[in-house]
Amino acid sequence: MPAIGVFALQGDVREHLQTLTALGAEAFPVRRPAELARCDGLVLPGGESTTMAKLARTFELLEPLRTRVEEGMPTFGTCAGMILLADRIEGGTADQETIGGLDVTVRRNAFGRQVDSFEADLSFAGLPDAVHAVFIRAPWVEHTGPGVEVLAEAEGHPVAVRQGHLMATSFHPEVDGDGRVHRIFLDLVRQ
């Protein structure tokens, strides 16, 4: 049973914990470096990426997160979590920090504002049936590095990617009750 932490200083924490627990993982919130140290894998949830980065710095989690990602800890970012994993951001604030590690350029709020939120059924690499994706002030991937695999696209842009031990979606797979995208992440952790 893998121990999967969910970054819990801000964002869509409860739904990820429920989904991971339902899939058999030992899921727990991460607010401190000691909790991060217990993780076999980590989920960076949706929320507000600039706030999440600032809180991570305030709670002395930003550098430990960077270190664990750099050392190869499997990490799954959803929506704002995708932005936190990105090496480069378009449309961010001048002082916006990321954890980095994912060789992508992400455009913040690419699909528009909150009122432009939408749902779509997407083909997802490795899954026989479409994934129902919920996009809320979602980013998309503008550019991918050579080692990045695109898992799903929406409106001609990558919205799910994987690079080695890192995985990210610009949508919220935790809200539909499906669990298949989280299962792909858990398989990554078990490798």
N, C-alpha and C positions, 0 to 999 in steps of 0.2 A: 504494500500500500504506500504509494508515494506521498511525501509530505509537501503539500502545495500551499504556499503562502499567497495571500491576496493583499496587495498594497492597500492599506486601510486608513490613510490620513484624509482622503477625500475621494469621492467617486462612488461608482456602482458596485459596492463591496458585497452586500448581502446576497445578491442574485448569483454572483460567481461562486461564493461559498456554498450555496445550496446546490448549484449544478455540479460542482466538483465532488461534493459529499455524495450526491446521488450516483455518481460514477465510481464510487469506491475509494476516492482519495481521502487522505487525512488533510482537510482544508482548515486553515486558520488565518486570522487577520495579522498583518505585519505593520507595526507602528514603530518598532525599535530595532536597532542592529542585532540584538540578541535573538529576536524572533526571525529576522532575516537569515541568521546563521543556521537555523533549523531546516531551512527550505531545501528540498530536492529540486523544486521548480517554483516559479513565481508568476502571478498574474498581475499586470498593471491595468486596472479597470478604466472604463470611461469616466469622465469627470471634466475638470477644467485643467488643461495641461500646464498652464503657467502657475496656477495655484498649487497643483500637485508638486511641481518642481520646487517651488518656494518652501512648501511645507516639508518636503524631503530634506532640504538644506537645513531648515530650522530644527528638525528633529534628528539631525546628524545621520540621515539615511542616504543622502545623495551619493557621497563617495563610496560607502559600502555597497550600494546598488551598482555603481559603475564597476567596482572591483569584481563583484560576483558575476555580472554579465560578461566582463572581459575574461574571467576565468572559465566561462563556459556553462554557467547555470542556465538551464532551459527557462526561457522567459516568454510570456505571451502577453502582448499588449493589445487592448481593444479600444478603438476610438482615440481618446486622449492618451491611452497607453501606447498606441502606435506612434503618436507624436513624440512621446518620451523616449522611445527606442530609436527613433530616426537620428541619423547622423546630421541631416540637414533639414531646415524648415523654411518654407515659403509662407509669408503672411503672419509670421510670429512677431513678438515684441523684440526690440533691439537687444534686451538683456535676457532673453529666454534661454534657459538651460535645458539640456536633455541628458538622459543617461547615455544614449548613443549605443553603438554596436551594430545597428542595422543599416546597411549601406543603401539607403534610400533618401530621396528628397520628398518630403511630405508637405502638401499644401493644407494649412489649417482652414476649417470651415469651407472646404472646397465646394460642397453641394449647396451652400447657402446658410442662412440663419436658422434659428429654432423653428420658425414657421415653415421652412422649406424641408423639414424632416419628412422622410418617406420610408416605405417598405418595398422590397423587391425580392423575387425569387432568383437566385444566382446559381449557375453551374459552379461547382467547387471541386478542384482537382482531388481525385481519389475517392469521391463520393458518388454513388450511382444516381441519387436523386438530388434535386435542387435544395439549396439551403435558403430558408426564409430569413432575409437580412433586414434589420431595423437600423436606419441611418438617422442619427440625431446630431445636427451641427457637425457632420462628419468630415474628416479629412479624406484625401485620396493621395495616392502615390504619383508624383510627377515624373520621377526618374528612379530607375533601379540600377544598382551596381551589377557587375557580371556574375556574382555568386548568389543573386537573389532569385528565387523561384516565385513566379506569380501563380497564386492558387485560385483567385477569382477576380473578375472585373465587373464594373458597373459603369455605364455611360462611357465606355472606352478607356477607363482608367483602372489600374490595379487597386483593389480594395481588400485583398488578402494576400500576404506574402510570407515566405519562409526563407531564412538564411541560416543554415547550420542549426544551432540550438535556439534560434530566435524565430518567433512567429508573431504576426500581427494582422489584425483586421480593422478596417475603418468603421465597421458596423458592430452591433451589440449582440453577439451570439448567446449571451446569458439571459436574454429576455424572452426568448421564444419557446423555452422548454425542450428544445431538440437535443442538445448535448453532444451532437456529432463533432462539432468543431472543437469543443473541449476534449473530446476523446482523442482527436488527432494530436492535440497538445500533450495529453497524458502519455500517448504512445511515444512521443518525442522525449519526454522525461524518462520513460522506462528504457530507452535506448542508451 
